[in-house]
Amino acid sequence: MTRMMRRAATVAALVAWIPCAAQDSLQVASEDSTWREHAQAGEAARLAGDWGGWRYHLVRVREEVGYHPSLVFNLARADARLGRTEDALAWLQAFAASGLTRDVANDSAFAQMRAGAAWEALAARIATNARPVANAQPAFALTDSAFMPEGIAFDPRSRRFFLSSLRSGRILSYAVDGGFAEFVPAGRDGQWAMLGLAVDTLTRTLWATTQAAPYFTGYAAADSGKAAVLAYDLDTGALRRRYLPPEGVRHQLGDIAVSADGDVFVSDGDEGVVYRIERGEEEMEAFAQDELASPQGLVVTSDGRRVLVADYVRGIASLERESGELAWLPVPDSVAVSGIDGMVRVGHRLIAVQNGVAPKRVIELRLDDEERRIVGWRPLESATPLLTEPTHAVVVADEVFFIADSGWDRLDPEGRLKPGMTLEPAHVLRLAVP
C-alpha cells in the first residue's frame, strides 16, 4: 500500500487501517484476539450486514485502542443501524469533540435519526468543524512547481532551511538573505525520492531518507521497495555514508529524528518498524516493531530517554531508548491523534501535522510534565486554502515552519498526475508557538 493509499484509507474508515483486512468473508475473532483481528472481523460483519457483530468487534477494538475518531464514528453508525439512537448520538458527540468532520447528512446509516433538536445540533456542530482556523503566516514559497517538498530541516548555525524533493530526489537549501541553492543534485548519490530530513548540529550532519517509489521521476520498477538513510556533510553537501535497511522486504523510510547525543531514529511506514543508528555505528538496527502499524513522525522527549512516534493508524507511541519498551500515550476522549505525518516538540507540547484526517490541519497536543500522557489539544491551522497536503515541520526558535501544500493530493496512487491537475509551487508557512 502506497503512502497516498494509506492516507485515503485512514480517512475513510477504521478498518482500512489493516492492509490485509478481509473484504469478502466473515472473519472469526476469539476472546484473546488482537485489535487488528477484531477490526478485520468487524469489517467482514459490516459487509455481511451483521450490525450487531460489527458493533461487538468495534467495542472490542475500543477496549484496546482507546479513543479514535473513525472508531467512535463507526460505533455511532453501528448503533444507528441497530436503532440505539441515544447511544449513536453519544458517539457522535464524542466524534464532534475531536474537531473533525464527516458528511453525516448523506450517510444512510443515520437515515432514521434525522429528526429532532439533538440531531440537528450535532450535525451543525460537526459541520462547524470544517470552518477554517487561520493563524499561520507565509514564510517562503518554492520557485520550482515540480519540486514537491516532503521534508524540512533547519541549521541554526548557517541559518539555512533544507527541503527534500519527492519528485526529483534533490535537496535545496534556503536562506532568507540568499534564496535557494542546490545542496544535493538529482541522482548524484544514486538516491531516489527524498523524504525526511533532520539536522545534527553535534556532528554537522544532514540526515535524509530516500525511497524508490512511483512518484519519483527516475523510478524503475526493479528498485521498488528499496530505501536508504543518507548522511550528508551539513556544510559541504558531500555524502558521508549510506545506511541500508534489511534486505528481502519492502521499505518506506520516511521520517527521521536525531537525539541530542547523536543517535538517529528512522520510521519505516511499510514495515511498521522504527530503526536506530547509534552515533558512530555503521549499521542501522530495528529498534521497535510488531506493535506499530505505520510509524511516521518522531521526536525525542525533553529528558532524552524516550522517543515519541506518531503512528498514522493508531496514535502516538512512547519508546524507551534503553529497553525499547513501547507504550501508547493515553488521550482524552476528544483528542484525535491518528493521521499524523510530521511532528515536532516544543517544550511539553507536540505540534502535529495531520494530513490523514478531515479537515487537514496542524494541531498542538499538550503533554503532562513527564510527557507520558496527552492532556489537551487545540487547532493551530485548519481547513485554510493553502493547507491542501501538509507534510513535515521544523522548530526555529519560538516558531514552527511547515510545508503546507506538498502536492501529494495531485497524484494518483501510481504517482501520476490526476486528470486535469497540475503541480504548483509549494509554500512553507510559519506559526508562532511561544
GIFENJO-V404395 format. One record per residue. PSI is psi in whole degrees, -180 to 180 (999 if undefined). D_LAST is the distance of its C-alpha to the last C-alpha in Angstrom with 2 decimals. Layout:
psi	d_last
PSI	D_LAST
PSI	D_LAST
//
This chain:
psi	d_last
126	38.51
167	36.33
-43	32.58
-41	33.07
-40	35.69
-41	33.50
-47	30.67
-40	33.22
-40	34.90
-38	31.83
-37	31.11
-46	34.78
156	35.61
-43	35.06
-18	38.22
-3	37.28
-36	35.15
110	38.43
-30	39.93
19	43.35
135	43.34
138	46.88
-3	47.55
0	51.28
153	52.45
127	51.59
147	49.98
127	50.75
134	48.09
180	49.28
-31	47.82
19	46.26
156	44.88
167	41.35
-31	38.78
-43	39.51
-38	43.21
-36	42.63
-41	40.52
-46	43.42
-37	45.98
-40	44.08
-40	43.90
-39	47.60
-40	48.33
-45	46.43
-28	48.41
-1	51.58
17	50.75
84	50.60
-34	47.88
-42	48.50
-39	48.22
-49	45.03
-42	43.48
-47	44.72
-34	43.07
-41	39.75
-41	39.75
-38	40.51
-44	37.62
-36	35.26
-33	36.65
-38	35.42
-32	32.37
-152	30.85
132	28.88
128	28.91
-42	28.85
-34	31.91
-50	33.71
-31	33.36
-42	34.22
-31	37.34
-38	38.23
-42	38.18
-42	40.47
-45	42.78
-36	43.12
-40	43.79
-32	46.55
1	48.01
14	48.05
72	45.54
-46	43.85
-42	41.96
-41	40.52
-42	39.58
-38	37.75
-41	35.83
-40	34.73
-34	33.69
-42	31.57
-37	29.79
-46	29.33
-34	28.09
-16	25.33
-11	23.82
6	22.95
171	25.48
152	28.67
162	32.32
75	35.45
-27	36.95
-29	39.30
12	41.26
117	41.14
-22	44.74
-28	43.82
15	42.81
-36	45.90
0	47.47
-7	44.37
63	43.71
146	45.05
161	43.87
-35	40.84
-45	38.92
-46	39.06
-40	38.22
-42	35.12
-45	33.85
-39	34.70
-39	32.89
-43	29.74
-40	29.78
-36	30.41
-29	27.48
-18	25.15
-5	26.10
144	24.59
143	21.81
115	18.13
109	16.77
-20	13.18
151	13.48
153	14.87
138	17.64
-62	17.10
164	20.72
144	23.79
156	26.47
-20	29.94
112	31.98
-23	32.34
5	33.89
-44	31.22
80	29.42
147	26.28
-53	25.21
155	23.12
139	20.43
169	19.43
136	18.19
111	19.89
-25	17.92
-51	21.34
-8	22.89
38	19.74
141	21.34
155	20.39
138	23.09
137	24.25
150	27.09
127	29.83
-37	31.44
-44	34.46
-16	35.46
13	34.00
164	32.57
127	29.39
149	28.04
154	25.79
129	23.79
139	22.78
-37	21.47
2	24.41
-7	26.91
-156	26.57
148	27.80
149	30.17
124	32.10
-47	30.95
112	33.13
159	35.96
131	37.25
-6	39.78
-38	39.88
24	39.15
25	40.72
161	37.38
-143	37.02
136	34.00
135	30.80
-101	28.01
149	25.23
148	23.87
140	22.17
132	22.01
102	23.41
-22	22.82
-44	25.22
5	28.17
56	27.09
137	27.62
116	26.42
141	27.24
146	28.32
146	30.08
146	33.01
141	35.22
114	38.49
159	38.10
-25	39.76
-9	36.85
129	37.35
-24	39.86
21	41.83
136	42.11
132	45.39
-31	46.40
-20	47.69
-1	44.16
130	42.75
-4	40.49
150	40.19
166	36.86
162	35.63
130	32.76
135	32.84
118	31.66
146	31.37
121	31.32
-22	27.91
-33	29.60
-21	32.85
2	32.36
142	35.43
123	35.79
-43	36.01
152	36.78
125	37.17
133	36.66
138	38.54
173	38.17
145	41.39
166	44.07
-7	45.83
160	42.96
143	40.62
150	37.08
78	33.87
114	31.55
-82	28.24
159	24.87
144	24.40
152	22.16
133	22.77
166	22.36
-26	21.71
10	25.49
2	26.46
147	27.56
136	27.09
133	26.79
133	28.04
141	28.44
101	31.77
-27	31.54
-42	35.31
-13	36.39
39	33.71
146	33.19
126	30.45
155	31.89
137	31.06
106	32.01
145	32.10
127	31.53
-9	34.88
160	36.57
-1	38.49
156	38.24
140	35.72
150	36.34
124	35.61
-35	33.02
138	32.75
-174	34.94
-57	37.06
-18	34.47
139	32.05
-51	33.00
78	30.75
140	27.92
-111	25.24
146	21.66
145	21.24
153	18.64
139	19.49
167	18.31
-38	16.63
-4	20.16
2	21.63
-18	24.42
161	23.79
127	22.97
130	21.48
125	23.35
110	22.88
122	26.46
-28	26.98
-52	29.61
-39	28.81
-141	25.18
124	23.25
152	25.39
124	24.81
124	27.08
124	28.13
-33	28.46
-44	31.49
-19	33.53
5	32.15
138	32.20
137	30.38
149	28.94
134	27.17
122	23.97
147	25.07
149	23.38
165	24.02
16	26.48
5	24.00
116	21.79
118	23.05
17	22.21
170	25.08
22	25.09
130	22.01
-87	22.41
151	19.45
136	16.86
164	14.11
136	12.32
101	8.79
-130	9.82
36	11.92
147	10.84
133	12.80
115	12.14
136	15.78
113	17.88
105	20.84
7	23.83
20	26.44
171	25.96
124	26.67
159	24.74
143	22.85
169	19.12
127	15.68
159	14.40
128	11.91
120	14.11
130	13.39
159	15.56
175	17.51
-27	17.26
-3	19.87
42	18.34
2	21.73
141	21.14
126	19.01
-10	18.62
176	16.99
165	15.49
148	14.37
138	15.05
-40	12.58
130	15.53
135	19.11
30	22.62
159	21.84
-38	24.64
-15	23.19
62	21.98
-37	25.48
75	25.08
153	21.61
-91	21.79
168	19.48
164	15.94
145	14.42
132	11.17
107	11.05
-122	8.81
32	5.17
155	7.22
127	9.84
134	13.32
151	16.05
123	19.75
-37	20.54
73	24.34
-30	25.96
-3	29.41
-39	30.20
-12	31.19
-2	33.89
149	35.79
175	38.30
-17	38.58
5	40.87
9	38.41
152	40.30
135	39.02
152	39.67
132	42.45
-2	41.39
149	37.99
157	36.87
140	33.94
155	31.49
133	29.03
159	25.73
144	22.34
127	18.96
161	16.06
141	12.40
133	9.45
128	6.02
65	3.80
999	0.00
//
